[in-house]
Amino acid sequence: MQSRHGHSSKRFPLVVRRSEANETVQIDPARFGAPLMFPRFEAPRYLSGRIDAGDLSVNGYVTHILPNPERFYAEIKKEYSPKQIDLTVRFRPVAFAQTLAKLAFGLVIARHGLGAIEQPYIIEALETGKQIGRWVGCDGDGIPLSKGSDDIEVRLSFINTPTRDIVAEIKLFGRLESPTYVVVVGKPKPEIVQGLDFPPTVQPGSVHPVQFLPSVQ
């Protein structure tokens, strides 16, 4: 992927077993490829009613090897002839959740302006990472996986809470089977949600595809 600082000195650590002992080797992603990991989070605590708890809970990871898993394993086998391969990735879930929060908040502002938000919930968590799990999580605790049609897919909606909060549903690398992430952005201005109807069968707090009205600027 494009980087401001380049990739010439970056290597990916891989643990291989060629005899009885494990050995860590540094591989070049440009030659072998590299794993891409998606964490499975619980649903945002705000939607589950656990507003007193805001830490992230990771329920596992979904791993893809880019650009081609067959090529990856073939090159590793040719270079190292391993008996076993262990993929280990250092991952920072809070930083990843902050990135999702920034993407969601920035998109709301870009499309609809600050005037659409009466109370932005995620500002402190976005800046510090504290209580990030209250506002950021997965749709259905990260259990359902799906594919999309674009590399990045974002849907902005109102959800069925008493304050009709603004939510963003985000799918990164959407053409891969991956979780859908949910960010509760904030409380909208009252005039923004006038005329919106939620079916009575929808559970309070559930993500519901009631889109922004076209008149919102």
ABEGO torsion letter per residue (X at the ends): XBBAAEAAABBBBBBBBABABBBBBBBBAAAAEBBBBBBBBBBBAAAAGBAABABBBBAEBBBBBOABAAAAAAAAAAAAGBABBBBBBBBBAAAAAAAAAAAAAAAAAAAAEAAABABBAAAAAAAAGBGAAAABBBBGGGABBBBBABABBBBBBBBBBAAGBBBBBBBBGAABBBBBBBBBAEBBBAAAABGBBBBAABBBGBBBBBBBBAABX
